[in-house]
Each structure stands twice: as C-alpha cells, then as structure tokens.
Amino acid sequence: MLKPNDSWKWYYDHKEDSLMLDLGDDMVFRVSIPTKNLIPCAYDQCVFTVDDATAFQTYKESISHLDISVPRKAELALNAVAASRFHKPMMPKSWFFEARSEGCKPASSDIVTLQTPHGTAKFLVIENCGSASLCMMTEIEPFALSNTKEMAFCDTIKVMNDRMEHHRQEVSLNLAMVG
C-alpha cells in the first residue's frame, strides 16, 4: 500500500473539476468527493500534512480486515482523509436507514453497518458529530438506499447514530486439538 511522504500535495484541478492528490512519481489520485461537497480551502494547493498521514494510517488499519483489494483499500483510505479534511458539513439523511434497537456511539475510523429495506452495507465513520456521523461506503457493489437512489464505493452520507451498528468482524481461528 502507499506510504505518505512530504512531497504529496492536495490541489484542485479545474479542468477535471475535482480535488486531486499529487503522489509524486507521475501519480495523481482523483478524490471521489463531488465539488459541491468541498469546503472553500479545498480549492487552494496545500501539502499532505502530518495529520493527514496519521489519519491515512488510522483509516488503513481500520479497513485492513475488509474483503476488498489492496488498491481499493488505498483508494478508500485516501478518500477518507480527503473527506475528513475537505468535506462540507451536511444534514443527516437518516430516513433511508432502519433504526437499530440500541444504535451506537462510533468513533472516527470505526466500521459500522447500515440497513435499508434493500439490504445491509458496511461504512467507514469519517467523523462523529454527536448524534450523527459522516460515513463513507466501503462496499464495491452499489448499495440501494431506495428504489431510485443508490450509493457507490466511497460515497459519503451523514446518518443519525441510532441507525448504525458496530460491524462485527467474523474471525476464524485455526486451532488444532493436541493430546
């Protein structure tokens, strides 16, 4: 997976109408956040900070168990860093999701599940804002929110915490009986 360094730079590409991250060595990452969801400072060139590198490492560790490819994990982690730094505040859209009996109090980088009448998907928590959290979808396949609306990999949505559950990773232990 990628290793952040002090030559990485955020910039806005007006031709591509997108926030980009210059990774050096002729590699550029295009952030998936729509322009309408970016805060004003996203249009200024700035360095990939130590805080960004720390966030990248935190997200990378929290998604390490997900069943997606290494390049997709890098994409998810970089988009999560971009969202944590440059995403505009948004109102919750919790009506798409079913309330859970207890809900949860997620922290940044937690993996949670959200359920609609169409299925269940895993999300990465970008920021907990008290009673609601900004979440990024981790599923590769599109996830139906309703009959007419769906989310794609790395799309963000803000959801009330009473709609989410902590993701429980199934761990298989290979134990041998001795004796």
ABEGO torsion letter per residue (X at the ends): XBBBBAABBBBBBAAAGBBBBBAEGGBBBBBABBAAABBAAAABBBBBBAAAAAAAAAAAAAAAABBBBAAAAAAAAAAAAAAAAABBBBBBBAAABBBBAAEBBBBBGBBBBBBBAAEBBBBBBABBAGABBBBBBABABBBBABAABBBBBGBBBBBBAAABBBBBBBBBBBBBBBX
